[in-house]
Amino acid sequence: MLEPFSLQLLEGKKNLLAFSGGGDSTALFFILLNHNIKFDIAIVDYGIRAQSKEEVAYAQALAHTHNLTCHLLSAPKCEKNFESSAREIRYNFFEELINSYEYENLITAHHLGDRFEWMLMQFCKGAGCAEIAGMQKMQQRKNYTLLRPLLHLDKKELLVYLHANEIHYFEDESNLNEDIKRNAFRHNYSLPLIEKYLGGIKKSFDYLDRDRECLIDKIEVKTIKDFAYFKSSHNKRADIYAIDKYLKSELHMLSSKERELLEKETCVVLGRKFLVVQDSGFIFIAPYMTDETVMPKEFKEEMRTLKIEPKLRAYLYKNSDAFLKVKELMGSI
């Protein structure tokens, strides 16, 4: 059921599957086994549903049966904004495992319905072609590749596979709660449309993927620890797409308001966590520092001479490698 493109990226690599015990990740678990792909699994227990203990036990039993490693995180309680907090906890856990065990690929079980649901949500809050194209089958992150090998398949196709092979999986009752925006979009809009127009929706995403390759300039974002930079393409949309892609790897999702600010302003603070500076043909992305750092007079004078954005100076003072790179780039103008 996997496409040759995905198989080529998975075969012979050290793979980590994000697992939950739900239908999507369980189907992907057995599909990977059927394709003789080697992998381990990682599961997060958020401790908010009684069923989660059964899901963890199921994950551990599957791993034992098939001689895989099962990594488990018992997550701290999310006090507010559960969806966003849970995603951050989950991906921080995955990236810790990737760093510790040198996994090359992180595999998630997002399918066509997830992609279509995301597209509709982006469209309704304001987005361009790149954002509407949404999830990609493959995304290169700092030190691993994020793979979504089920994006060409609908949920119903996965359920047919599970039932035909009599594979046990869990249903998450929270997916029925339409107070959660993504659930409301799923049940009221994306599912009915997929039910009627599945073939056309699949074709549209194929076209969108090709169009994105043509419309968006490929930009290489370089990093020095937690500092990122790249040369502007002089195409504002392409630059913002590159900023967005980098920030997603840092678990920050740009809002429509933040996109608008990046269109208009040369210096933007995002979520009080990141600073984006667009200056002299370069884009710099750094952690936002709010402390009142005392800088030597000579350093401040050098900053003024180079005309470096004041909000960026405290970070550069504390991070000499990033400062030397900025100094090199600004001095080359």
Secondary structure by P-SEA (a helix, b strand, c coil): cccaaaaaaccccbbbbbccccaaaaaaaaaaaaacccbbbbbbccccccaaaaaaaaaaaaaaaabbbbbbbbccccccaaaaaaaaaaaaaaaaaaaaccccbbbbbccaaaaaaaaaaaaaaccccccccccccccccccbbbbbccccccaaaaaaaaaaabbbbbbcccccccccaaaaaaaccaaaaaaccaaaaaaaaaaaaaaaaacccbbbbbbcccbbbbcccccaaaaaaaaaaaaaaacccccaaaaaaaaccccccccccbbbbbcccbbbbcccccccccccaaaaaaaaaacccccaaaaaaacaaaaaaaaaaaaac
